[in-house]
């Protein structure tokens, strides 16, 4: 199963993104990461579902996305 990591940079964006995605039926969680200073405060959303749809929902909802990785 693929796992997608969406870096939002702040806990506020991560929480907003989590709520938006959950309202659209996604299973998503927030994690704090350390070590990569380019990701702001280091908060990411973790999900395993349709990344293209999730990205569009976040953009439409005003959530700033710094980076998306697959892991």
mmCIF file as Biopython writes it, N, C-alpha, C and O atoms, coordinates in Angstrom:
data_model
#
loop_
_atom_site.group_PDB
_atom_site.id
_atom_site.type_symbol
_atom_site.label_atom_id
_atom_site.label_alt_id
_atom_site.label_comp_id
_atom_site.label_asym_id
_atom_site.label_entity_id
_atom_site.label_seq_id
_atom_site.pdbx_PDB_ins_code
_atom_site.Cartn_x
_atom_site.Cartn_y
_atom_site.Cartn_z
_atom_site.occupancy
_atom_site.B_iso_or_equiv
_atom_site.auth_seq_id
_atom_site.auth_asym_id
_atom_site.pdbx_PDB_model_num
ATOM 1   N N  . UNK A ? 1  ? 0.840   -1.183 0.000  1.0 0.0 1  A 1 
ATOM 2   C CA . UNK A ? 1  ? 0.000   0.000  0.000  1.0 0.0 1  A 1 
ATOM 3   C C  . UNK A ? 1  ? 0.882   1.241  0.000  1.0 0.0 1  A 1 
ATOM 4   O O  . UNK A ? 1  ? 1.809   1.357  0.802  1.0 0.0 1  A 1 
ATOM 5   N N  . UNK A ? 2  ? 0.589   2.155  -0.894 1.0 0.0 2  A 1 
ATOM 6   C CA . UNK A ? 2  ? 1.343   3.398  -0.945 1.0 0.0 2  A 1 
ATOM 7   C C  . UNK A ? 2  ? 0.959   4.301  0.223  1.0 0.0 2  A 1 
ATOM 8   O O  . UNK A ? 2  ? -0.176  4.300  0.700  1.0 0.0 2  A 1 
ATOM 9   N N  . UNK A ? 3  ? 1.937   5.055  0.655  1.0 0.0 3  A 1 
ATOM 10  C CA . UNK A ? 3  ? 1.724   6.013  1.737  1.0 0.0 3  A 1 
ATOM 11  C C  . UNK A ? 3  ? 2.196   7.366  1.220  1.0 0.0 3  A 1 
ATOM 12  O O  . UNK A ? 3  ? 3.310   7.494  0.713  1.0 0.0 3  A 1 
ATOM 13  N N  . UNK A ? 4  ? 1.347   8.364  1.350  1.0 0.0 4  A 1 
ATOM 14  C CA . UNK A ? 4  ? 1.675   9.702  0.884  1.0 0.0 4  A 1 
ATOM 15  C C  . UNK A ? 4  ? 1.867   10.625 2.074  1.0 0.0 4  A 1 
ATOM 16  O O  . UNK A ? 4  ? 1.112   10.579 3.045  1.0 0.0 4  A 1 
ATOM 17  N N  . UNK A ? 5  ? 2.890   11.462 1.982  1.0 0.0 5  A 1 
ATOM 18  C CA . UNK A ? 5  ? 3.209   12.419 3.041  1.0 0.0 5  A 1 
ATOM 19  C C  . UNK A ? 5  ? 3.099   13.814 2.436  1.0 0.0 5  A 1 
ATOM 20  O O  . UNK A ? 5  ? 3.819   14.163 1.500  1.0 0.0 5  A 1 
ATOM 21  N N  . UNK A ? 6  ? 2.186   14.598 2.987  1.0 0.0 6  A 1 
ATOM 22  C CA . UNK A ? 6  ? 1.965   15.962 2.510  1.0 0.0 6  A 1 
ATOM 23  C C  . UNK A ? 6  ? 2.446   16.928 3.582  1.0 0.0 6  A 1 
ATOM 24  O O  . UNK A ? 6  ? 1.859   17.017 4.660  1.0 0.0 6  A 1 
ATOM 25  N N  . UNK A ? 7  ? 3.519   17.651 3.278  1.0 0.0 7  A 1 
ATOM 26  C CA . UNK A ? 7  ? 4.076   18.619 4.220  1.0 0.0 7  A 1 
ATOM 27  C C  . UNK A ? 7  ? 3.301   19.924 4.122  1.0 0.0 7  A 1 
ATOM 28  O O  . UNK A ? 7  ? 3.155   20.493 3.039  1.0 0.0 7  A 1 
ATOM 29  N N  . UNK A ? 8  ? 2.805   20.394 5.265  1.0 0.0 8  A 1 
ATOM 30  C CA . UNK A ? 8  ? 2.041   21.635 5.299  1.0 0.0 8  A 1 
ATOM 31  C C  . UNK A ? 8  ? 2.806   22.765 5.971  1.0 0.0 8  A 1 
ATOM 32  O O  . UNK A ? 8  ? 2.484   23.935 5.764  1.0 0.0 8  A 1 
ATOM 33  N N  . UNK A ? 9  ? 3.802   22.440 6.763  1.0 0.0 9  A 1 
ATOM 34  C CA . UNK A ? 9  ? 4.628   23.468 7.375  1.0 0.0 9  A 1 
ATOM 35  C C  . UNK A ? 9  ? 4.177   23.907 8.756  1.0 0.0 9  A 1 
ATOM 36  O O  . UNK A ? 9  ? 5.013   24.122 9.633  1.0 0.0 9  A 1 
ATOM 37  N N  . UNK A ? 10 ? 2.872   24.047 8.970  1.0 0.0 10 A 1 
ATOM 38  C CA . UNK A ? 10 ? 2.386   24.480 10.280 1.0 0.0 10 A 1 
ATOM 39  C C  . UNK A ? 10 ? 1.315   23.520 10.776 1.0 0.0 10 A 1 
ATOM 40  O O  . UNK A ? 10 ? 0.644   22.845 9.996  1.0 0.0 10 A 1 
ATOM 41  N N  . UNK A ? 11 ? 1.177   23.479 12.076 1.0 0.0 11 A 1 
ATOM 42  C CA . UNK A ? 11 ? 0.153   22.620 12.665 1.0 0.0 11 A 1 
ATOM 43  C C  . UNK A ? 11 ? -1.244  23.120 12.296 1.0 0.0 11 A 1 
ATOM 44  O O  . UNK A ? 11 ? -2.174  22.321 12.181 1.0 0.0 11 A 1 
ATOM 45  N N  . UNK A ? 12 ? -1.401  24.413 12.112 1.0 0.0 12 A 1 
ATOM 46  C CA . UNK A ? 12 ? -2.701  24.977 11.732 1.0 0.0 12 A 1 
ATOM 47  C C  . UNK A ? 12 ? -3.134  24.466 10.361 1.0 0.0 12 A 1 
ATOM 48  O O  . UNK A ? 12 ? -4.273  24.030 10.190 1.0 0.0 12 A 1 
ATOM 49  N N  . UNK A ? 13 ? -2.228  24.518 9.382  1.0 0.0 13 A 1 
ATOM 50  C CA . UNK A ? 13 ? -2.550  23.989 8.058  1.0 0.0 13 A 1 
ATOM 51  C C  . UNK A ? 13 ? -2.781  22.479 8.110  1.0 0.0 13 A 1 
ATOM 52  O O  . UNK A ? 13 ? -3.661  21.960 7.424  1.0 0.0 13 A 1 
ATOM 53  N N  . UNK A ? 14 ? -2.000  21.785 8.914  1.0 0.0 14 A 1 
ATOM 54  C CA . UNK A ? 14 ? -2.159  20.334 9.030  1.0 0.0 14 A 1 
ATOM 55  C C  . UNK A ? 14 ? -3.535  19.988 9.599  1.0 0.0 14 A 1 
ATOM 56  O O  . UNK A ? 14 ? -4.200  19.080 9.100  1.0 0.0 14 A 1 
ATOM 57  N N  . UNK A ? 15 ? -3.962  20.697 10.628 1.0 0.0 15 A 1 
ATOM 58  C CA . UNK A ? 15 ? -5.270  20.436 11.229 1.0 0.0 15 A 1 
ATOM 59  C C  . UNK A ? 15 ? -6.398  20.780 10.262 1.0 0.0 15 A 1 
ATOM 60  O O  . UNK A ? 15 ? -7.369  20.032 10.143 1.0 0.0 15 A 1 
ATOM 61  N N  . UNK A ? 16 ? -6.272  21.897 9.579  1.0 0.0 16 A 1 
ATOM 62  C CA . UNK A ? 16 ? -7.285  22.279 8.602  1.0 0.0 16 A 1 
ATOM 63  C C  . UNK A ? 16 ? -7.347  21.255 7.475  1.0 0.0 16 A 1 
ATOM 64  O O  . UNK A ? 16 ? -8.431  20.860 7.047  1.0 0.0 16 A 1 
ATOM 65  N N  . UNK A ? 17 ? -6.182  20.827 6.997  1.0 0.0 17 A 1 
ATOM 66  C CA . UNK A ? 17 ? -6.128  19.829 5.945  1.0 0.0 17 A 1 
ATOM 67  C C  . UNK A ? 17 ? -6.712  18.502 6.374  1.0 0.0 17 A 1 
ATOM 68  O O  . UNK A ? 17 ? -7.446  17.868 5.614  1.0 0.0 17 A 1 
ATOM 69  N N  . UNK A ? 18 ? -6.393  18.075 7.587  1.0 0.0 18 A 1 
ATOM 70  C CA . UNK A ? 18 ? -6.950  16.827 8.115  1.0 0.0 18 A 1 
ATOM 71  C C  . UNK A ? 18 ? -8.469  16.888 8.140  1.0 0.0 18 A 1 
ATOM 72  O O  . UNK A ? 18 ? -9.142  15.948 7.717  1.0 0.0 18 A 1 
ATOM 73  N N  . UNK A ? 19 ? -9.000  17.986 8.631  1.0 0.0 19 A 1 
ATOM 74  C CA . UNK A ? 19 ? -10.451 18.129 8.723  1.0 0.0 19 A 1 
ATOM 75  C C  . UNK A ? 19 ? -11.108 18.155 7.347  1.0 0.0 19 A 1 
ATOM 76  O O  . UNK A ? 19 ? -12.144 17.524 7.140  1.0 0.0 19 A 1 
ATOM 77  N N  . UNK A ? 20 ? -10.509 18.881 6.409  1.0 0.0 20 A 1 
ATOM 78  C CA . UNK A ? 20 ? -11.049 18.929 5.042  1.0 0.0 20 A 1 
ATOM 79  C C  . UNK A ? 20 ? -11.081 17.537 4.419  1.0 0.0 20 A 1 
ATOM 80  O O  . UNK A ? 20 ? -12.090 17.124 3.847  1.0 0.0 20 A 1 
ATOM 81  N N  . UNK A ? 21 ? -9.971  16.823 4.535  1.0 0.0 21 A 1 
ATOM 82  C CA . UNK A ? 21 ? -9.893  15.495 3.932  1.0 0.0 21 A 1 
ATOM 83  C C  . UNK A ? 21 ? -10.843 14.506 4.608  1.0 0.0 21 A 1 
ATOM 84  O O  . UNK A ? 21 ? -11.479 13.695 3.935  1.0 0.0 21 A 1 
ATOM 85  N N  . UNK A ? 22 ? -10.938 14.571 5.921  1.0 0.0 22 A 1 
ATOM 86  C CA . UNK A ? 22 ? -11.874 13.681 6.626  1.0 0.0 22 A 1 
ATOM 87  C C  . UNK A ? 22 ? -13.314 13.962 6.209  1.0 0.0 22 A 1 
ATOM 88  O O  . UNK A ? 22 ? -14.112 13.033 6.079  1.0 0.0 22 A 1 
ATOM 89  N N  . UNK A ? 23 ? -13.651 15.223 6.000  1.0 0.0 23 A 1 
ATOM 90  C CA . UNK A ? 23 ? -14.997 15.577 5.556  1.0 0.0 23 A 1 
ATOM 91  C C  . UNK A ? 23 ? -15.305 15.037 4.163  1.0 0.0 23 A 1 
ATOM 92  O O  . UNK A ? 23 ? -16.469 14.916 3.780  1.0 0.0 23 A 1 
ATOM 93  N N  . UNK A ? 24 ? -14.251 14.712 3.406  1.0 0.0 24 A 1 
ATOM 94  C CA . UNK A ? 24 ? -14.415 14.131 2.069  1.0 0.0 24 A 1 
ATOM 95  C C  . UNK A ? 24 ? -14.191 12.618 2.085  1.0 0.0 24 A 1 
ATOM 96  O O  . UNK A ? 24 ? -14.051 12.004 1.026  1.0 0.0 24 A 1 
ATOM 97  N N  . UNK A ? 25 ? -14.156 12.019 3.260  1.0 0.0 25 A 1 
ATOM 98  C CA . UNK A ? 25 ? -14.080 10.569 3.381  1.0 0.0 25 A 1 
ATOM 99  C C  . UNK A ? 25 ? -12.690 9.961  3.418  1.0 0.0 25 A 1 
ATOM 100 O O  . UNK A ? 25 ? -12.553 8.739  3.361  1.0 0.0 25 A 1 
ATOM 101 N N  . UNK A ? 26 ? -11.664 10.781 3.513  1.0 0.0 26 A 1 
ATOM 102 C CA . UNK A ? 26 ? -10.303 10.264 3.571  1.0 0.0 26 A 1 
ATOM 103 C C  . UNK A ? 26 ? -9.948  9.839  4.998  1.0 0.0 26 A 1 
ATOM 104 O O  . UNK A ? 26 ? -10.443 10.406 5.971  1.0 0.0 26 A 1 
ATOM 105 N N  . UNK A ? 27 ? -9.099  8.850  5.097  1.0 0.0 27 A 1 
ATOM 106 C CA . UNK A ? 27 ? -8.504  8.455  6.367  1.0 0.0 27 A 1 
ATOM 107 C C  . UNK A ? 27 ? -7.134  9.126  6.405  1.0 0.0 27 A 1 
ATOM 108 O O  . UNK A ? 27 ? -6.266  8.806  5.593  1.0 0.0 27 A 1 
ATOM 109 N N  . UNK A ? 28 ? -6.936  10.042 7.328  1.0 0.0 28 A 1 
ATOM 110 C CA . UNK A ? 28 ? -5.714  10.846 7.352  1.0 0.0 28 A 1 
ATOM 111 C C  . UNK A ? 28 ? -5.298  11.113 8.788  1.0 0.0 28 A 1 
ATOM 112 O O  . UNK A ? 28 ? -6.139  11.229 9.679  1.0 0.0 28 A 1 
ATOM 113 N N  . UNK A ? 29 ? -3.982  11.212 9.004  1.0 0.0 29 A 1 
ATOM 114 C CA . UNK A ? 29 ? -3.491  11.569 10.335 1.0 0.0 29 A 1 
ATOM 115 C C  . UNK A ? 29 ? -2.382  12.607 10.208 1.0 0.0 29 A 1 
ATOM 116 O O  . UNK A ? 29 ? -1.791  12.787 9.144  1.0 0.0 29 A 1 
ATOM 117 N N  . UNK A ? 30 ? -2.120  13.277 11.313 1.0 0.0 30 A 1 
ATOM 118 C CA . UNK A ? 30 ? -1.075  14.299 11.380 1.0 0.0 30 A 1 
ATOM 119 C C  . UNK A ? 30 ? 0.110   13.720 12.140 1.0 0.0 30 A 1 
ATOM 120 O O  . UNK A ? 30 ? -0.053  13.035 13.151 1.0 0.0 30 A 1 
ATOM 121 N N  . UNK A ? 31 ? 1.304   14.009 11.632 1.0 0.0 31 A 1 
ATOM 122 C CA . UNK A ? 31 ? 2.521   13.634 12.341 1.0 0.0 31 A 1 
ATOM 123 C C  . UNK A ? 31 ? 3.479   14.816 12.339 1.0 0.0 31 A 1 
ATOM 124 O O  . UNK A ? 31 ? 3.474   15.643 11.428 1.0 0.0 31 A 1 
ATOM 125 N N  . UNK A ? 32 ? 4.292   14.873 13.372 1.0 0.0 32 A 1 
ATOM 126 C CA . UNK A ? 32 ? 5.344   15.880 13.428 1.0 0.0 32 A 1 
ATOM 127 C C  . UNK A ? 32 ? 6.643   15.203 13.033 1.0 0.0 32 A 1 
ATOM 128 O O  . UNK A ? 32 ? 6.987   14.140 13.549 1.0 0.0 32 A 1 
ATOM 129 N N  . UNK A ? 33 ? 7.353   15.824 12.119 1.0 0.0 33 A 1 
ATOM 130 C CA . UNK A ? 33 ? 8.635   15.271 11.709 1.0 0.0 33 A 1 
ATOM 131 C C  . UNK A ? 33 ? 9.745   16.220 12.138 1.0 0.0 33 A 1 
ATOM 132 O O  . UNK A ? 33 ? 9.509   17.408 12.361 1.0 0.0 33 A 1 
ATOM 133 N N  . UNK A ? 34 ? 10.927  15.699 12.248 1.0 0.0 34 A 1 
ATOM 134 C CA . UNK A ? 34 ? 12.070  16.523 12.637 1.0 0.0 34 A 1 
ATOM 135 C C  . UNK A ? 34 ? 13.196  16.318 11.644 1.0 0.0 34 A 1 
ATOM 136 O O  . UNK A ? 34 ? 13.239  15.313 10.935 1.0 0.0 34 A 1 
ATOM 137 N N  . UNK A ? 35 ? 14.082  17.251 11.598 1.0 0.0 35 A 1 
ATOM 138 C CA . UNK A ? 35 ? 15.269  17.106 10.771 1.0 0.0 35 A 1 
ATOM 139 C C  . UNK A ? 35 ? 15.246  17.883 9.479  1.0 0.0 35 A 1 
ATOM 140 O O  . UNK A ? 35 ? 16.294  18.369 9.054  1.0 0.0 35 A 1 
ATOM 141 N N  . UNK A ? 36 ? 14.105  18.025 8.832  1.0 0.0 36 A 1 
ATOM 142 C CA . UNK A ? 36 ? 14.034  18.729 7.552  1.0 0.0 36 A 1 
ATOM 143 C C  . UNK A ? 36 ? 13.534  20.151 7.789  1.0 0.0 36 A 1 
ATOM 144 O O  . UNK A ? 36 ? 12.328  20.387 7.863  1.0 0.0 36 A 1 
ATOM 145 N N  . UNK A ? 37 ? 14.453  21.083 7.907  1.0 0.0 37 A 1 
ATOM 146 C CA . UNK A ? 37 ? 14.108  22.474 8.225  1.0 0.0 37 A 1 
ATOM 147 C C  . UNK A ? 37 ? 13.415  23.193 7.075  1.0 0.0 37 A 1 
ATOM 148 O O  . UNK A ? 37 ? 12.880  24.284 7.273  1.0 0.0 37 A 1 
ATOM 149 N N  . UNK A ? 38 ? 13.409  22.611 5.876  1.0 0.0 38 A 1 
ATOM 150 C CA . UNK A ? 38 ? 12.716  23.235 4.755  1.0 0.0 38 A 1 
ATOM 151 C C  . UNK A ? 38 ? 11.203  23.059 4.865  1.0 0.0 38 A 1 
ATOM 152 O O  . UNK A ? 38 ? 10.452  23.659 4.096  1.0 0.0 38 A 1 
ATOM 153 N N  . UNK A ? 39 ? 10.757  22.249 5.805  1.0 0.0 39 A 1 
ATOM 154 C CA . UNK A ? 39 ? 9.330   21.986 5.960  1.0 0.0 39 A 1 
ATOM 155 C C  . UNK A ? 39 ? 8.711   22.795 7.090  1.0 0.0 39 A 1 
ATOM 156 O O  . UNK A ? 39 ? 7.719   22.370 7.682  1.0 0.0 39 A 1 
ATOM 157 N N  . UNK A ? 40 ? 9.277   23.942 7.392  1.0 0.0 40 A 1 
ATOM 158 C CA . UNK A ? 40 ? 8.716   24.796 8.427  1.0 0.0 40 A 1 
ATOM 159 C C  . UNK A ? 40 ? 8.765   24.118 9.783  1.0 0.0 40 A 1 
ATOM 160 O O  . UNK A ? 40 ? 9.811   23.621 10.201 1.0 0.0 40 A 1 
ATOM 161 N N  . UNK A ? 41 ? 7.634   24.099 10.465 1.0 0.0 41 A 1 
ATOM 162 C CA . UNK A ? 41 ? 7.554   23.486 11.793 1.0 0.0 41 A 1 
ATOM 163 C C  . UNK A ? 41 ? 7.538   21.967 11.728 1.0 0.0 41 A 1 
ATOM 164 O O  . UNK A ? 41 ? 7.628   21.303 12.761 1.0 0.0 41 A 1 
ATOM 165 N N  . UNK A ? 42 ? 7.425   21.414 10.539 1.0 0.0 42 A 1 
ATOM 166 C CA . UNK A ? 42 ? 7.546   19.979 10.374 1.0 0.0 42 A 1 
ATOM 167 C C  . UNK A ? 42 ? 6.286   19.174 10.572 1.0 0.0 42 A 1 
ATOM 168 O O  . UNK A ? 42 ? 6.357   18.042 11.050 1.0 0.0 42 A 1 
ATOM 169 N N  . UNK A ? 43 ? 5.131   19.716 10.223 1.0 0.0 43 A 1 
ATOM 170 C CA . UNK A ? 43 ? 3.888   18.953 10.342 1.0 0.0 43 A 1 
ATOM 171 C C  . UNK A ? 43 ? 3.466   18.438 8.982  1.0 0.0 43 A 1 
ATOM 172 O O  . UNK A ? 43 ? 3.488   19.162 7.987  1.0 0.0 43 A 1 
ATOM 173 N N  . UNK A ? 44 ? 3.077   17.156 8.958  1.0 0.0 44 A 1 
ATOM 174 C CA . UNK A ? 44 ? 2.680   16.524 7.712  1.0 0.0 44 A 1 
ATOM 175 C C  . UNK A ? 44 ? 1.367   15.781 7.891  1.0 0.0 44 A 1 
ATOM 176 O O  . UNK A ? 44 ? 0.985   15.395 8.996  1.0 0.0 44 A 1 
ATOM 177 N N  . UNK A ? 45 ? 0.693   15.595 6.767  1.0 0.0 45 A 1 
ATOM 178 C CA . UNK A ? 45 ? -0.502  14.757 6.710  1.0 0.0 45 A 1 
ATOM 179 C C  . UNK A ? 45 ? -0.083  13.435 6.089  1.0 0.0 45 A 1 
ATOM 180 O O  . UNK A ? 45 ? 0.668   13.409 5.114  1.0 0.0 45 A 1 
ATOM 181 N N  . UNK A ? 46 ? -0.565  12.349 6.652  1.0 0.0 46 A 1 
ATOM 182 C CA . UNK A ? 46 ? -0.260  11.023 6.140  1.0 0.0 46 A 1 
ATOM 183 C C  . UNK A ? 46 ? -1.556  10.395 5.638  1.0 0.0 46 A 1 
ATOM 184 O O  . UNK A ? 46 ? -2.544  10.337 6.370  1.0 0.0 46 A 1 
ATOM 185 N N  . UNK A ? 47 ? -1.555  9.924  4.386  1.0 0.0 47 A 1 
ATOM 186 C CA . UNK A ? 47 ? -2.718  9.237  3.855  1.0 0.0 47 A 1 
ATOM 187 C C  . UNK A ? 47 ? -2.283  8.182  2.858  1.0 0.0 47 A 1 
ATOM 188 O O  . UNK A ? 47 ? -1.142  8.184  2.396  1.0 0.0 47 A 1 
ATOM 189 N N  . UNK A ? 48 ? -3.200  7.276  2.525  1.0 0.0 48 A 1 
ATOM 190 C CA . UNK A ? 48 ? -2.875  6.162  1.635  1.0 0.0 48 A 1 
ATOM 191 C C  . UNK A ? 48 ? -3.802  6.117  0.428  1.0 0.0 48 A 1 
ATOM 192 O O  . UNK A ? 48 ? -3.785  5.156  -0.341 1.0 0.0 48 A 1 
ATOM 193 N N  . UNK A ? 49 ? -4.600  7.147  0.269  1.0 0.0 49 A 1 
ATOM 194 C CA . UNK A ? 49 ? -5.625  7.128  -0.778 1.0 0.0 49 A 1 
ATOM 195 C C  . UNK A ? 49 ? -5.299  8.091  -1.910 1.0 0.0 49 A 1 
ATOM 196 O O  . UNK A ? 49 ? -4.199  8.640  -1.970 1.0 0.0 49 A 1 
ATOM 197 N N  . UNK A ? 50 ? -6.230  8.287  -2.780 1.0 0.0 50 A 1 
ATOM 198 C CA . UNK A ? 50 ? -6.169  9.104  -3.987 1.0 0.0 50 A 1 
ATOM 199 C C  . UNK A ? 50 ? -5.474  10.457 -3.752 1.0 0.0 50 A 1 
ATOM 200 O O  . UNK A ? 50 ? -6.108  11.423 -3.330 1.0 0.0 50 A 1 
ATOM 201 N N  . UNK A ? 51 ? -4.173  10.508 -4.030 1.0 0.0 51 A 1 
ATOM 202 C CA . UNK A ? 51 ? -3.391  11.713 -3.744 1.0 0.0 51 A 1 
ATOM 203 C C  . UNK A ? 51 ? -3.795  12.886 -4.633 1.0 0.0 51 A 1 
ATOM 204 O O  . UNK A ? 51 ? -3.772  14.031 -4.181 1.0 0.0 51 A 1 
ATOM 205 N N  . UNK A ? 52 ? -4.162  12.628 -5.873 1.0 0.0 52 A 1 
ATOM 206 C CA . UNK A ? 52 ? -4.555  13.722 -6.771 1.0 0.0 52 A 1 
ATOM 207 C C  . UNK A ? 52 ? -5.807  14.419 -6.255 1.0 0.0 52 A 1 
ATOM 208 O O  . UNK A ? 52 ? -5.876  15.648 -6.242 1.0 0.0 52 A 1 
ATOM 209 N N  . UNK A ? 53 ? -6.783  13.647 -5.834 1.0 0.0 53 A 1 
ATOM 210 C CA . UNK A ? 53 ? -8.017  14.222 -5.298 1.0 0.0 53 A 1 
ATOM 211 C C  . UNK A ? 53 ? -7.733  14.952 -3.986 1.0 0.0 53 A 1 
ATOM 212 O O  . UNK A ? 53 ? -8.249  16.047 -3.759 1.0 0.0 53 A 1 
ATOM 213 N N  . UNK A ? 54 ? -6.917  14.350 -3.125 1.0 0.0 54 A 1 
ATOM 214 C CA . UNK A ? 54 ? -6.585  14.977 -1.844 1.0 0.0 54 A 1 
ATOM 215 C C  . UNK A ? 54 ? -5.877  16.310 -2.049 1.0 0.0 54 A 1 
ATOM 216 O O  . UNK A ? 54 ? -6.181  17.291 -1.370 1.0 0.0 54 A 1 
ATOM 217 N N  . UNK A ? 55 ? -4.938  16.342 -2.981 1.0 0.0 55 A 1 
ATOM 218 C CA . UNK A ? 55 ? -4.210  17.580 -3.264 1.0 0.0 55 A 1 
ATOM 219 C C  . UNK A ? 55 ? -5.158  18.672 -3.735 1.0 0.0 55 A 1 
ATOM 220 O O  . UNK A ? 55 ? -5.028  19.824 -3.320 1.0 0.0 55 A 1 
ATOM 221 N N  . UNK A ? 56 ? -6.106  18.328 -4.591 1.0 0.0 56 A 1 
ATOM 222 C CA . UNK A ? 56 ? -7.058  19.320 -5.087 1.0 0.0 56 A 1 
ATOM 223 C C  . UNK A ? 56 ? -7.954  19.836 -3.966 1.0 0.0 56 A 1 
ATOM 224 O O  . UNK A ? 56 ? -8.234  21.033 -3.897 1.0 0.0 56 A 1 
ATOM 225 N N  . UNK A ? 57 ? -8.402  18.949 -3.098 1.0 0.0 57 A 1 
ATOM 226 C CA . UNK A ? 57 ? -9.242  19.354 -1.961 1.0 0.0 57 A 1 
ATOM 227 C C  . UNK A ? 57 ? -8.480  20.331 -1.071 1.0 0.0 57 A 1 
ATOM 228 O O  . UNK A ? 57 ? -9.032  21.343 -0.642 1.0 0.0 57 A 1 
ATOM 229 N N  . UNK A ? 58 ? -7.223  20.032 -0.797 1.0 0.0 58 A 1 
ATOM 230 C CA . UNK A ? 58 ? -6.416  20.908 0.055  1.0 0.0 58 A 1 
ATOM 231 C C  . UNK A ? 58 ? -6.195  22.268 -0.604 1.0 0.0 58 A 1 
ATOM 232 O O  . UNK A ? 58 ? -6.311  23.300 0.057  1.0 0.0 58 A 1 
ATOM 233 N N  . UNK A ? 59 ? -5.882  22.279 -1.881 1.0 0.0 59 A 1 
ATOM 234 C CA . UNK A ? 59 ? -5.672  23.550 -2.588 1.0 0.0 59 A 1 
ATOM 235 C C  . UNK A ? 59 ? -6.948  24.372 -2.612 1.0 0.0 59 A 1 
ATOM 236 O O  . UNK A ? 59 ? -6.921  25.578 -2.366 1.0 0.0 59 A 1 
ATOM 237 N N  . UNK A ? 60 ? -8.071  23.720 -2.910 1.0 0.0 60 A 1 
ATOM 238 C CA . UNK A ? 60 ? -9.356  24.426 -2.933 1.0 0.0 60 A 1 
ATOM 239 C C  . UNK A ? 60 ? -9.721  24.972 -1.556 1.0 0.0 60 A 1 
ATOM 240 O O  . UNK A ? 60 ? -10.403 25.991 -1.446 1.0 0.0 60 A 1 
ATOM 241 N N  . UNK A ? 61 ? -9.265  24.292 -0.512 1.0 0.0 61 A 1 
ATOM 242 C CA . UNK A ? 61 ? -9.565  24.703 0.855  1.0 0.0 61 A 1 
ATOM 243 C C  . UNK A ? 61 ? -8.581  25.711 1.421  1.0 0.0 61 A 1 
ATOM 244 O O  . UNK A ? 61 ? -8.728  26.143 2.565  1.0 0.0 61 A 1 
ATOM 245 N N  . UNK A ? 62 ? -7.571  26.096 0.630  1.0 0.0 62 A 1 
ATOM 246 C CA . UNK A ? 62 ? -6.620  27.112 1.081  1.0 0.0 62 A 1 
ATOM 247 C C  . UNK A ? 62 ? -5.496  26.584 1.956  1.0 0.0 62 A 1 
ATOM 248 O O  . UNK A ? 62 ? -4.857  27.357 2.670  1.0 0.0 62 A 1 
ATOM 249 N N  . UNK A ? 63 ? -5.245  25.287 1.914  1.0 0.0 63 A 1 
ATOM 250 C CA . UNK A ? 63 ? -4.158  24.705 2.702  1.0 0.0 63 A 1 
ATOM 251 C C  . UNK A ? 63 ? -2.871  24.781 1.890  1.0 0.0 63 A 1 
ATOM 252 O O  . UNK A ? 63 ? -2.812  24.298 0.759  1.0 0.0 63 A 1 
ATOM 253 N N  . UNK A ? 64 ? -1.845  25.390 2.473  1.0 0.0 64 A 1 
ATOM 254 C CA . UNK A ? 64 ? -0.563  25.528 1.814  1.0 0.0 64 A 1 
ATOM 255 C C  . UNK A ? 64 ? 0.186   24.200 1.854  1.0 0.0 64 A 1 
ATOM 256 O O  . UNK A ? 64 ? 0.419   23.639 2.924  1.0 0.0 64 A 1 
ATOM 257 N N  . UNK A ? 65 ? 0.560   23.706 0.674  1.0 0.0 65 A 1 
ATOM 258 C CA . UNK A ? 65 ? 1.295   22.451 0.567  1.0 0.0 65 A 1 
ATOM 259 C C  . UNK A ? 65 ? 2.749   22.776 0.214  1.0 0.0 65 A 1 
ATOM 260 O O  . UNK A ? 65 ? 3.017   23.420 -0.800 1.0 0.0 65 A 1 
ATOM 261 N N  . UNK A ? 66 ? 3.676   22.330 1.050  1.0 0.0 66 A 1 
ATOM 262 C CA . UNK A ? 66 ? 5.094   22.577 0.784  1.0 0.0 66 A 1 
ATOM 263 C C  . UNK A ? 66 ? 5.721   21.483 -0.071 1.0 0.0 66 A 1 
ATOM 264 O O  . UNK A ? 66 ? 6.573   21.753 -0.918 1.0 0.0 66 A 1 
ATOM 265 N N  . UNK A ? 67 ? 5.286   20.236 0.164  1.0 0.0 67 A 1 
ATOM 266 C CA . UNK A ? 67 ? 5.927   19.112 -0.516 1.0 0.0 67 A 1 
ATOM 267 C C  . UNK A ? 67 ? 5.051   17.880 -0.375 1.0 0.0 67 A 1 
ATOM 268 O O  . UNK A ? 67 ? 4.408   17.687 0.657  1.0 0.0 67 A 1 
ATOM 269 N N  . UNK A ? 68 ? 5.021   17.047 -1.406 1.0 0.0 68 A 1 
ATOM 270 C CA . UNK A ? 68 ? 4.324   15.769 -1.346 1.0 0.0 68 A 1 
ATOM 271 C C  . UNK A ? 68 ? 5.327   14.684 -1.712 1.0 0.0 68 A 1 
ATOM 272 O O  . UNK A ? 68 ? 5.986   14.754 -2.750 1.0 0.0 68 A 1 
ATOM 273 N N  . UNK A ? 69 ? 5.433   13.683 -0.849 1.0 0.0 69 A 1 
ATOM 274 C CA . UNK A ? 69 ? 6.332   12.564 -1.124 1.0 0.0 69 A 1 
ATOM 275 C C  . UNK A ? 69 ? 5.582   11.259 -0.971 1.0 0.0 69 A 1 
ATOM 276 O O  . UNK A ? 69 ? 4.556   11.179 -0.296 1.0 0.0 69 A 1 
ATOM 277 N N  . UNK A ? 70 ? 6.117   10.249 -1.609 1.0 0.0 70 A 1 
ATOM 278 C CA . UNK A ? 70 ? 5.545   8.910  -1.515 1.0 0.0 70 A 1 
ATOM 279 C C  . UNK A ? 70 ? 6.534   8.047  -0.763 1.0 0.0 70 A 1 
ATOM 280 O O  . UNK A ? 70 ? 7.722   8.022  -1.084 1.0 0.0 70 A 1 
ATOM 281 N N  . UNK A ? 71 ? 6.043   7.346  0.230  1.0 0.0 71 A 1 
ATOM 282 C CA . UNK A ? 71 ? 6.978   6.551  1.009  1.0 0.0 71 A 1 
ATOM 283 C C  . UNK A ? 71 ? 6.437   5.299  1.552  1.0 0.0 71 A 1 
ATOM 284 O O  . UNK A ? 71 ? 7.152   4.558  2.225  1.0 0.0 71 A 1 
#
